Amino acid sequence: MIPWTPDSWQARPVAQAIPYADAPALAAVLARLRDLPPLVTSWEVERLRTQIAEAQEGKRFLLQGGDCAESFADCRPDVIANKLKILLQMSLVLIHGGRRPVTRVGRFAGQYTKPRSQASERRGDLELPSYFGDSVNEPAFASDARCPDPKRLLSAHQHAALTLNYVRSLSAGGFADLHHPEYWDLSFFERADLSAELRAHYQRVTHEIGTALGFMEAALQAPVAETSRVEFFTSHEGLNLHYEAAQTRNVPHSSGYYDLSTHLPWIGERTRQLDGAHVEFFRGVENPVGVKVGATADPAEIVALCDILNPQNREGKLVLITRMSKDHVGSALPPLVRAVRSAKKRVLWVSDPMHGNTRTTRTGVKTRHMEDILEELEIAFRVHETEGSQLGGIHFELTGEDVTECTGGGIDELDLGKNYGTLCDPRLNYRQALEVALRVARLMRP
């Protein structure tokens, strides 16, 4: 291996490279980013690493969720608060089901860059660069909009900072209504296709959570939100290495480097090449690092990836996020689990049941079905149990808004056009996400 520096990745092939045409403009932006305050702190990163280590030991569970691709326009208080609300409510349900603490990690405050299957997009006779997220270009299909603009990296930092500031304010102040399940939007109870058993289960869960939190408030003589701060950590795909490197710092009293653009960066399925730039960059940072792993992953390659990204085999350092689809997880996941266990690699296994289950309707609309998502999760839980391993977390693309992008949960294909607002991939809406959490909680019961 070549000696690591925050810029050593530039000597490696860069998958999903952003084609900036103006090198001096990019250099000026990166110089400014290096001078700006970091978005997160090293001690927050270390706290998350400690919690991931606890999840690896089965003492904690990780819930990761948020937008497929954040937009600058959605940096609004209501949108941010709704994301936190659904993550908090889902975590309460999972705590109830798993009888263990839950670490909440949002796909927010930085998820402004998105990998694409094709570097360019053609409409008629016009071919333009693909939309790679708001930190790179704009979604409008026009030459000026699709040209990668390095100044948008500064806008990404600004919007991430504004989002984080509001998240921290809400966390410190507490959500006055969130610990009362009677206020939750459980309108899916009214669905005709919901079984009596599931309806009774949901009602029992919300009643028990409300009773338990009510007892705590009475005993402490103060609202729960006033006696313990709710923690939220941030995550995003570290796709644009210019941005990540500019925010990577050597902090006082530490010999290592921290990527202080986020707490938990991850490497995508398209960029986890062993000799690639992304693996080279993230092998050198102190942050816990996630890696997306698809159904075609070679077990030996994943073990080698563990060696590179976590050569000291430290606890809390590496998160493997499997995204395989309901059709392939049963056959593809067991060999990976066996190989990693046989090599005695310390990892946190997390299931992303969204990406492998994307489908396109007859009218060309990209969507996902809730039952496919739940089936992949059920199989993943079963595989880990059979292999003597454990599933320590779940990863969703979701929103607190009332969108109609995934089918199921009372939404069919005819409903998709009512409020289809995603910039890239379909997300679970508020009601769907809460229903999925309630059903996952049943799989987590000891």
Secondary structure by P-SEA (a helix, b strand, c coil): ccccccccccccccccccccccaaaaaaaaaaaaaccccccaaaaaaaaaaaaaaaaccccccbbbbcccccccccaaaaaaaaaaaaaaaaaaaaaacbbbbbbbccccccbbbbccccccccccccccccccccccccccccccccccaaaaaaaaaaaaaaaaaaaaaaaccccccccccccccccccccccaaaaaaaaaaaaaaaaaaaaaaaaacccccccbbbbbbbbcccccaaaaaaaccccccccccccccccbbbbcccccccccaaaaaacccccbbbbbbcccccaaaaaaaaaaaccccccccbbbbbbbcccccccccaaaaaaaaaabbbbbbbbccccccccccccccccccaaaaaaaaaaaaaaaaaacccccbbbbbcccccccccccccccccccccccccccbbbbcaaaaaaaaaaaaaaacc
